[in-house]
Amino acid sequence: MKANLMLVALLCVAAPHWAAASPALAEEKQCLGCHAMTTDGAGPSFQRIGRAWRGHSQAEAILVRTIRRGSASTDGPHWNKATMPDTSERPLVNEVEARRLARWILQL
């Protein structure tokens, strides 16, 4: 019981930090080379992606897969002719990082 309460307390303290770290994570993983917060560039803006996927039952899973493996993993290209490169052209993103990014994008 005591361990469960400590875990809940830790998660409550850490959760805002995880959410706030998503823009920094996007920069670290070089997402900003193609995406911006509000304007389209080589790729759609994070806000546009969030609006397009919000409410879709599989949005998080599809975004995680695309973030980790690129457009080909989800039958891309997406957003007209744009494709998100696979891991040979950009830094690796693990499952936890991709989930953080996807959740952040869906909240924009």
N, CA, C and O atoms as a GROMACS GRO file, in nm:
protein
  432
    1MET      N    1   0.083  -0.119   0.000
    1MET     CA    2   0.000   0.000   0.000
    1MET      C    3   0.087   0.125   0.000
    1MET      O    4   0.066   0.217  -0.079
    2LYS      N    5   0.185   0.126   0.090
    2LYS     CA    6   0.274   0.242   0.101
    2LYS      C    7   0.351   0.263  -0.030
    2LYS      O    8   0.370   0.377  -0.074
    3ALA      N    9   0.395   0.152  -0.092
    3ALA     CA   10   0.468   0.162  -0.218
    3ALA      C   11   0.379   0.218  -0.328
    3ALA      O   12   0.424   0.297  -0.411
    4ASN      N   13   0.252   0.177  -0.330
    4ASN     CA   14   0.158   0.228  -0.431
    4ASN      C   15   0.137   0.378  -0.416
    4ASN      O   16   0.132   0.450  -0.516
    5LEU      N   17   0.124   0.424  -0.293
    5LEU     CA   18   0.106   0.568  -0.270
    5LEU      C   19   0.229   0.646  -0.313
    5LEU      O   20   0.218   0.755  -0.368
    6MET      N   21   0.346   0.590  -0.287
    6MET     CA   22   0.470   0.657  -0.328
    6MET      C   23   0.478   0.664  -0.481
    6MET      O   24   0.521   0.765  -0.536
    7LEU      N   25   0.438   0.557  -0.548
    7LEU     CA   26   0.440   0.555  -0.694
    7LEU      C   27   0.344   0.658  -0.751
    7LEU      O   28   0.379   0.730  -0.846
    8VAL      N   29   0.225   0.667  -0.696
    8VAL     CA   30   0.126   0.766  -0.741
    8VAL      C   31   0.180   0.907  -0.720
    8VAL      O   32   0.167   0.992  -0.807
    9ALA      N   33   0.239   0.932  -0.605
    9ALA     CA   34   0.296   1.064  -0.577
    9ALA      C   35   0.407   1.098  -0.675
    9ALA      O   36   0.415   1.211  -0.724
   10LEU      N   37   0.492   1.002  -0.704
   10LEU     CA   38   0.601   1.024  -0.799
   10LEU      C   39   0.546   1.055  -0.938
   10LEU      O   40   0.595   1.146  -1.005
   11LEU      N   41   0.445   0.981  -0.981
   11LEU     CA   42   0.386   1.005  -1.112
   11LEU      C   43   0.321   1.142  -1.120
   11LEU      O   44   0.329   1.209  -1.223
   12CYS      N   45   0.256   1.184  -1.013
   12CYS     CA   46   0.193   1.317  -1.012
   12CYS      C   47   0.295   1.428  -1.023
   12CYS      O   48   0.270   1.530  -1.088
   13VAL      N   49   0.409   1.409  -0.961
   13VAL     CA   50   0.516   1.510  -0.967
   13VAL      C   51   0.584   1.508  -1.104
   13VAL      O   52   0.617   1.613  -1.158
   14ALA      N   53   0.604   1.389  -1.159
   14ALA     CA   54   0.680   1.376  -1.283
   14ALA      C   55   0.597   1.401  -1.408
   14ALA      O   56   0.653   1.444  -1.510
   15ALA      N   57   0.468   1.378  -1.405
   15ALA     CA   58   0.385   1.389  -1.525
   15ALA      C   59   0.394   1.524  -1.594
   15ALA      O   60   0.411   1.528  -1.716
   16PRO      N   61   0.385   1.636  -1.521
   16PRO     CA   62   0.399   1.766  -1.590
   16PRO      C   63   0.534   1.781  -1.659
   16PRO      O   64   0.542   1.841  -1.766
   17HIS      N   65   0.639   1.727  -1.598
   17HIS     CA   66   0.772   1.735  -1.659
   17HIS      C   67   0.775   1.658  -1.791
   17HIS      O   68   0.832   1.706  -1.888
   18TRP      N   69   0.714   1.538  -1.794
   18TRP     CA   70   0.712   1.460  -1.917
   18TRP      C   71   0.640   1.534  -2.028
   18TRP      O   72   0.687   1.536  -2.142
   19ALA      N   73   0.528   1.593  -1.997
   19ALA     CA   74   0.451   1.666  -2.098
   19ALA      C   75   0.528   1.786  -2.147
   19ALA      O   76   0.531   1.814  -2.267
   20ALA      N   77   0.591   1.858  -2.055
   20ALA     CA   78   0.665   1.979  -2.091
   20ALA      C   79   0.789   1.946  -2.172
   20ALA      O   80   0.838   2.030  -2.248
   21ALA      N   81   0.840   1.825  -2.158
   21ALA     CA   82   0.963   1.788  -2.226
   21ALA      C   83   0.940   1.753  -2.373
   21ALA      O   84   1.038   1.738  -2.447
   22SER      N   85   0.816   1.741  -2.419
   22SER     CA   86   0.791   1.699  -2.556
   22SER      C   87   0.847   1.794  -2.661
   22SER      O   88   0.904   1.746  -2.760
   23PRO      N   89   0.835   1.927  -2.646
   23PRO     CA   90   0.899   2.014  -2.745
   23PRO      C   91   1.051   1.995  -2.749
   23PRO      O   92   1.112   1.999  -2.856
   24ALA      N   93   1.111   1.976  -2.633
   24ALA     CA   94   1.255   1.952  -2.629
   24ALA      C   95   1.288   1.818  -2.693
   24ALA      O   96   1.390   1.805  -2.762
   25LEU      N   97   1.204   1.719  -2.670
   25LEU     CA   98   1.225   1.588  -2.732
   25LEU      C   99   1.211   1.598  -2.883
   25LEU      O  100   1.288   1.535  -2.956
   26ALA      N  101   1.114   1.674  -2.931
   26ALA     CA  102   1.096   1.694  -3.075
   26ALA      C  103   1.221   1.758  -3.136
   26ALA      O  104   1.262   1.724  -3.246
   27GLU      N  105   1.279   1.850  -3.063
   27GLU     CA  106   1.402   1.913  -3.112
   27GLU      C  107   1.518   1.813  -3.110
   27GLU      O  108   1.594   1.804  -3.206
   28GLU      N  109   1.531   1.740  -3.001
   28GLU     CA  110   1.638   1.641  -2.987
   28GLU      C  111   1.633   1.535  -3.098
   28GLU      O  112   1.737   1.493  -3.148
   29LYS      N  113   1.513   1.492  -3.134
   29LYS     CA  114   1.496   1.387  -3.234
   29LYS      C  115   1.488   1.443  -3.377
   29LYS      O  116   1.456   1.370  -3.470
   30GLN      N  117   1.517   1.571  -3.393
   30GLN     CA  118   1.524   1.640  -3.522
   30GLN      C  119   1.390   1.650  -3.594
   30GLN      O  120   1.387   1.664  -3.717
   31CYS      N  121   1.280   1.642  -3.520
   31CYS     CA  122   1.147   1.656  -3.580
   31CYS      C  123   1.129   1.796  -3.639
   31CYS      O  124   1.057   1.814  -3.738
   32LEU      N  125   1.195   1.894  -3.577
   32LEU     CA  126   1.176   2.032  -3.619
   32LEU      C  127   1.244   2.064  -3.751
   32LEU      O  128   1.229   2.174  -3.804
   33GLY      N  129   1.317   1.970  -3.805
   33GLY     CA  130   1.375   1.988  -3.938
   33GLY      C  131   1.267   1.990  -4.046
   33GLY      O  132   1.285   2.051  -4.151
   34CYS      N  133   1.156   1.922  -4.020
   34CYS     CA  134   1.046   1.915  -4.117
   34CYS      C  135   0.914   1.970  -4.064
   34CYS      O  136   0.829   2.013  -4.142
   35HIS      N  137   0.896   1.970  -3.933
   35HIS     CA  138   0.771   2.013  -3.871
   35HIS      C  139   0.792   2.136  -3.785
   35HIS      O  140   0.898   2.153  -3.725
   36ALA      N  141   0.692   2.222  -3.780
   36ALA     CA  142   0.690   2.337  -3.690
   36ALA      C  143   0.563   2.327  -3.606
   36ALA      O  144   0.477   2.243  -3.633
   37MET      N  145   0.551   2.411  -3.508
   37MET     CA  146   0.436   2.405  -3.419
   37MET      C  147   0.306   2.443  -3.492
   37MET      O  148   0.206   2.372  -3.482
   38THR      N  149   0.309   2.555  -3.567
   38THR     CA  150   0.185   2.608  -3.623
   38THR      C  151   0.183   2.621  -3.775
   38THR      O  152   0.076   2.640  -3.833
   39THR      N  153   0.297   2.612  -3.840
   39THR     CA  154   0.301   2.632  -3.985
   39THR      C  155   0.355   2.508  -4.054
   39THR      O  156   0.444   2.440  -4.002
   40ASP      N  157   0.301   2.479  -4.171
   40ASP     CA  158   0.349   2.366  -4.250
   40ASP      C  159   0.482   2.401  -4.314
   40ASP      O  160   0.508   2.516  -4.350
   41GLY      N  161   0.565   2.301  -4.327
   41GLY     CA  162   0.692   2.316  -4.395
   41GLY      C  163   0.709   2.194  -4.484
   41GLY      O  164   0.621   2.162  -4.564
   42ALA      N  165   0.822   2.125  -4.472
   42ALA     CA  166   0.840   2.000  -4.546
   42ALA      C  167   0.736   1.898  -4.501
   42ALA      O  168   0.692   1.813  -4.578
   43GLY      N  169   0.698   1.907  -4.374
   43GLY     CA  170   0.592   1.824  -4.318
   43GLY      C  171   0.485   1.913  -4.258
   43GLY      O  172   0.508   2.033  -4.241
   44PRO      N  173   0.370   1.858  -4.227
   44PRO     CA  174   0.263   1.937  -4.168
   44PRO      C  175   0.299   1.984  -4.027
   44PRO      O  176   0.382   1.922  -3.960
   45SER      N  177   0.237   2.092  -3.983
   45SER     CA  178   0.262   2.142  -3.847
   45SER      C  179   0.212   2.040  -3.746
   45SER      O  180   0.124   1.959  -3.774
   46PHE      N  181   0.270   2.046  -3.627
   46PHE     CA  182   0.224   1.958  -3.520
   46PHE      C  183   0.076   1.983  -3.489
   46PHE      O  184   0.001   1.889  -3.462
   47GLN      N  185   0.034   2.109  -3.493
   47GLN     CA  186  -0.107   2.140  -3.468
   47GLN      C  187  -0.197   2.078  -3.574
   47GLN      O  188  -0.304   2.026  -3.542
   48ARG      N  189  -0.157   2.083  -3.699
   48ARG     CA  190  -0.237   2.026  -3.807
   48ARG      C  191  -0.250   1.874  -3.791
   48ARG      O  192  -0.357   1.817  -3.810
   49ILE      N  193  -0.140   1.810  -3.755
   49ILE     CA  194  -0.143   1.666  -3.732
   49ILE      C  195  -0.237   1.633  -3.616
   49ILE      O  196  -0.320   1.542  -3.626
   50GLY      N  197  -0.224   1.709  -3.507
   50GLY     CA  198  -0.310   1.686  -3.391
   50GLY      C  199  -0.457   1.701  -3.424
   50GLY      O  200  -0.539   1.619  -3.383
   51ARG      N  201  -0.491   1.806  -3.498
   51ARG     CA  202  -0.632   1.829  -3.537
   51ARG      C  203  -0.683   1.716  -3.626
   51ARG      O  204  -0.796   1.671  -3.610
   52ALA      N  205  -0.600   1.672  -3.718
   52ALA     CA  206  -0.642   1.569  -3.813
   52ALA      C  207  -0.667   1.434  -3.745
   52ALA      O  208  -0.757   1.360  -3.785
   53TRP      N  209  -0.589   1.402  -3.644
   53TRP     CA  210  -0.599   1.272  -3.580
   53TRP      C  211  -0.684   1.270  -3.454
   53TRP      O  212  -0.725   1.163  -3.409
   54ARG      N  213  -0.712   1.386  -3.397
   54ARG     CA  214  -0.788   1.391  -3.272
   54ARG      C  215  -0.922   1.321  -3.289
   54ARG      O  216  -0.994   1.347  -3.386
   55GLY      N  217  -0.955   1.234  -3.196
   55GLY     CA  218  -1.082   1.163  -3.201
   55GLY      C  219  -1.076   1.030  -3.276
   55GLY      O  220  -1.170   0.951  -3.266
   56HIS      N  221  -0.971   1.004  -3.349
   56HIS     CA  222  -0.955   0.877  -3.421
   56HIS      C  223  -0.917   0.770  -3.319
   56HIS      O  224  -0.824   0.790  -3.240
   57SER      N  225  -0.986   0.660  -3.319
   57SER     CA  226  -0.965   0.557  -3.215
   57SER      C  227  -0.824   0.499  -3.214
   57SER      O  228  -0.777   0.454  -3.109
   58GLN      N  229  -0.758   0.497  -3.326
   58GLN     CA  230  -0.623   0.441  -3.334
   58GLN      C  231  -0.514   0.548  -3.351
   58GLN      O  232  -0.401   0.516  -3.388
   59ALA      N  233  -0.549   0.672  -3.324
   59ALA     CA  234  -0.455   0.783  -3.350
   59ALA      C  235  -0.321   0.764  -3.282
   59ALA      O  236  -0.217   0.773  -3.347
   60GLU      N  237  -0.322   0.739  -3.152
   60GLU     CA  238  -0.195   0.729  -3.081
   60GLU      C  239  -0.109   0.615  -3.137
   60GLU      O  240   0.010   0.633  -3.161
   61ALA      N  241  -0.169   0.499  -3.158
   61ALA     CA  242  -0.093   0.384  -3.209
   61ALA      C  243  -0.036   0.412  -3.348
   61ALA      O  244   0.079   0.378  -3.376
   62ILE      N  245  -0.114   0.475  -3.434
   62ILE     CA  246  -0.067   0.505  -3.570
   62ILE      C  247   0.044   0.610  -3.566
   62ILE      O  248   0.144   0.598  -3.636
   63LEU      N  249   0.026   0.712  -3.484
   63LEU     CA  250   0.130   0.815  -3.473
   63LEU      C  251   0.258   0.757  -3.416
   63LEU      O  252   0.367   0.789  -3.464
   64VAL      N  253   0.248   0.673  -3.315
   64VAL     CA  254   0.366   0.611  -3.256
   64VAL      C  255   0.440   0.530  -3.363
   64VAL      O  256   0.562   0.541  -3.376
   65ARG      N  257   0.368   0.450  -3.438
   65ARG     CA  258   0.430   0.369  -3.543
   65ARG      C  259   0.496   0.457  -3.650
   65ARG      O  260   0.607   0.429  -3.695
   66THR      N  261   0.428   0.564  -3.690
   66THR     CA  262   0.484   0.654  -3.790
   66THR      C  263   0.606   0.726  -3.737
   66THR      O  264   0.706   0.739  -3.808
   67ILE      N  265   0.599   0.773  -3.613
   67ILE     CA  266   0.713   0.843  -3.552
   67ILE      C  267   0.834   0.750  -3.544
   67ILE      O  268   0.947   0.792  -3.569
   68ARG      N  269   0.810   0.626  -3.509
   68ARG     CA  270   0.921   0.532  -3.491
   68ARG      C  271   0.978   0.479  -3.622
   68ARG      O  272   1.099   0.462  -3.634
   69ARG      N  273   0.892   0.454  -3.722
   69ARG     CA  274   0.937   0.381  -3.841
   69ARG      C  275   0.919   0.455  -3.972
   69ARG      O  276   0.965   0.408  -4.077
   70GLY      N  277   0.853   0.571  -3.969
   70GLY     CA  278   0.833   0.647  -4.092
   70GLY      C  279   0.702   0.614  -4.159
   70GLY      O  280   0.628   0.526  -4.115
   71SER      N  281   0.672   0.686  -4.266
   71SER     CA  282   0.545   0.674  -4.338
   71SER      C  283   0.519   0.537  -4.395
   71SER      O  284   0.404   0.493  -4.400
   72ALA      N  285   0.622   0.468  -4.439
   72ALA     CA  286   0.604   0.338  -4.501
   72ALA      C  287   0.539   0.238  -4.405
   72ALA      O  288   0.473   0.144  -4.448
   73SER      N  289   0.559   0.258  -4.275
   73SER     CA  290   0.503   0.165  -4.176
   73SER      C  291   0.352   0.175  -4.163
   73SER      O  292   0.288   0.085  -4.109
   74THR      N  293   0.297   0.284  -4.213
   74THR     CA  294   0.151   0.304  -4.205
   74THR      C  295   0.093   0.333  -4.342
   74THR      O  296  -0.002   0.410  -4.355
   75ASP      N  297   0.152   0.273  -4.444
   75ASP     CA  298   0.105   0.287  -4.582
   75ASP      C  299   0.105   0.430  -4.631
   75ASP      O  300   0.012   0.471  -4.701
   76GLY      N  301   0.211   0.509  -4.595
   76GLY     CA  302   0.223   0.645  -4.644
   76GLY      C  303   0.237   0.646  -4.794
   76GLY      O  304   0.229   0.538  -4.853
   77PRO      N  305   0.257   0.758  -4.862
   77PRO     CA  306   0.282   0.888  -4.802
   77PRO      C  307   0.158   0.953  -4.744
   77PRO      O  308   0.045   0.917  -4.776
   78HIS      N  309   0.182   1.048  -4.660
   78HIS     CA  310   0.076   1.123  -4.597
   78HIS      C  311   0.086   1.269  -4.638
   78HIS      O  312   0.189   1.312  -4.691
   79TRP      N  313  -0.018   1.344  -4.616
   79TRP     CA  314  -0.015   1.488  -4.641
   79TRP      C  315   0.031   1.517  -4.783
   79TRP      O  316   0.130   1.587  -4.804
   80ASN      N  317  -0.038   1.464  -4.876
   80ASN     CA  318  -0.006   1.478  -5.018
   80ASN      C  319   0.113   1.389  -5.052
   80ASN      O  320   0.104   1.267  -5.037
   81LYS      N  321   0.222   1.445  -5.095
   81LYS     CA  322   0.336   1.364  -5.137
   81LYS      C  323   0.443   1.350  -5.029
   81LYS      O  324   0.539   1.276  -5.047
   82ALA      N  325   0.427   1.418  -4.919
   82ALA     CA  326   0.530   1.416  -4.814
   82ALA      C  327   0.538   1.278  -4.750
   82ALA      O  328   0.436   1.214  -4.724
   83THR      N  329   0.660   1.234  -4.724
   83THR     CA  330   0.680   1.110  -4.651
   83THR      C  331   0.772   1.136  -4.532
   83THR      O  332   0.866   1.216  -4.540
   84MET      N  333   0.743   1.069  -4.424
   84MET     CA  334   0.831   1.077  -4.309
   84MET      C  335   0.937   0.970  -4.327
   84MET      O  336   0.904   0.853  -4.346
   85PRO      N  337   1.064   1.007  -4.320
   85PRO     CA  338   1.169   0.910  -4.346
   85PRO      C  339   1.172   0.799  -4.241
   85PRO      O  340   1.122   0.815  -4.130
   86ASP      N  341   1.233   0.687  -4.280
   86ASP     CA  342   1.250   0.579  -4.184
   86ASP      C  343   1.373   0.606  -4.097
   86ASP      O  344   1.433   0.713  -4.105
   87THR      N  345   1.410   0.509  -4.016
   87THR     CA  346   1.518   0.530  -3.919
   87THR      C  347   1.656   0.541  -3.982
   87THR      O  348   1.752   0.574  -3.913
   88SER      N  349   1.669   0.513  -4.111
   88SER     CA  350   1.799   0.528  -4.174
   88SER      C  351   1.835   0.674  -4.198
   88SER      O  352   1.952   0.706  -4.221
   89GLU      N  353   1.736   0.763  -4.192
   89GLU     CA  354   1.759   0.904  -4.223
   89GLU      C  355   1.741   0.998  -4.104
   89GLU      O  356   1.751   1.120  -4.120
   90ARG      N  357   1.713   0.943  -3.985
   90ARG     CA  358   1.691   1.030  -3.871
   90ARG      C  359   1.721   0.953  -3.743
   90ARG      O  360   1.737   0.831  -3.746
   91PRO      N  361   1.730   1.024  -3.630
   91PRO     CA  362   1.760   0.957  -3.504
   91PRO      C  363   1.654   0.854  -3.466
   91PRO      O  364   1.536   0.870  -3.498
   92LEU      N  365   1.696   0.749  -3.398
   92LEU     CA  366   1.603   0.649  -3.348
   92LEU      C  367   1.515   0.709  -3.240
   92LEU      O  368   1.560   0.790  -3.159
   93VAL      N  369   1.390   0.670  -3.239
   93VAL     CA  370   1.294   0.712  -3.138
   93VAL      C  371   1.238   0.585  -3.076
   93VAL      O  372   1.180   0.502  -3.145
   94ASN      N  373   1.256   0.569  -2.943
   94ASN     CA  374   1.206   0.447  -2.881
   94ASN      C  375   1.056   0.458  -2.855
   94ASN      O  376   0.996   0.563  -2.877
   95GLU      N  377   0.997   0.350  -2.808
   95GLU     CA  378   0.852   0.343  -2.786
   95GLU      C  379   0.803   0.450  -2.689
   95GLU      O  380   0.702   0.515  -2.716
   96VAL      N  381   0.873   0.467  -2.579
   96VAL     CA  382   0.832   0.566  -2.477
   96VAL      C  383   0.839   0.707  -2.534
   96VAL      O  384   0.748   0.786  -2.514
   97GLU      N  385   0.947   0.738  -2.604
   97GLU     CA  386   0.963   0.870  -2.664
   97GLU      C  387   0.854   0.895  -2.768
   97GLU      O  388   0.796   1.004  -2.773
   98ALA      N  389   0.827   0.797  -2.852
   98ALA     CA  390   0.725   0.812  -2.956
   98ALA      C  391   0.588   0.833  -2.895
   98ALA      O  392   0.509   0.913  -2.944
   99ARG      N  393   0.558   0.761  -2.788
   99ARG     CA  394   0.429   0.777  -2.720
   99ARG      C  395   0.417   0.918  -2.660
   99ARG      O  396   0.311   0.979  -2.667
  100ARG      N  397   0.525   0.968  -2.600
  100ARG     CA  398   0.524   1.104  -2.546
  100ARG      C  399   0.498   1.206  -2.657
  100ARG      O  400   0.416   1.296  -2.641
  101LEU      N  401   0.567   1.190  -2.768
  101LEU     CA  402   0.548   1.282  -2.880
  101LEU      C  403   0.407   1.274  -2.936
  101LEU      O  404   0.344   1.377  -2.962
  102ALA      N  405   0.356   1.153  -2.954
  102ALA     CA  406   0.221   1.137  -3.008
  102ALA      C  407   0.116   1.200  -2.917
  102ALA      O  408   0.027   1.269  -2.964
  103ARG      N  409   0.127   1.176  -2.788
  103ARG     CA  410   0.030   1.232  -2.693
  103ARG      C  411   0.038   1.385  -2.692
  103ARG      O  412  -0.065   1.453  -2.683
  104TRP      N  413   0.158   1.436  -2.700
  104TRP     CA  414   0.175   1.582  -2.702
  104TRP      C  415   0.111   1.640  -2.829
  104TRP      O  416   0.039   1.740  -2.822
  105ILE      N  417   0.137   1.578  -2.943
  105ILE     CA  418   0.080   1.626  -3.070
  105ILE      C  419  -0.073   1.621  -3.065
  105ILE      O  420  -0.139   1.714  -3.110
  106LEU      N  421  -0.128   1.515  -3.011
  106LEU     CA  422  -0.274   1.501  -3.006
  106LEU      C  423  -0.340   1.601  -2.912
  106LEU      O  424  -0.460   1.625  -2.922
  107GLN      N  425  -0.263   1.660  -2.821
  107GLN     CA  426  -0.318   1.759  -2.728
  107GLN      C  427  -0.309   1.901  -2.783
  107GLN      O  428  -0.365   1.993  -2.723
  108LEU      N  429  -0.240   1.921  -2.894
  108LEU     CA  430  -0.222   2.058  -2.946
  108LEU      C  431  -0.349   2.109  -3.012
  108LEU      O  432  -0.352   2.222  -3.061
   0.00000   0.00000   0.00000
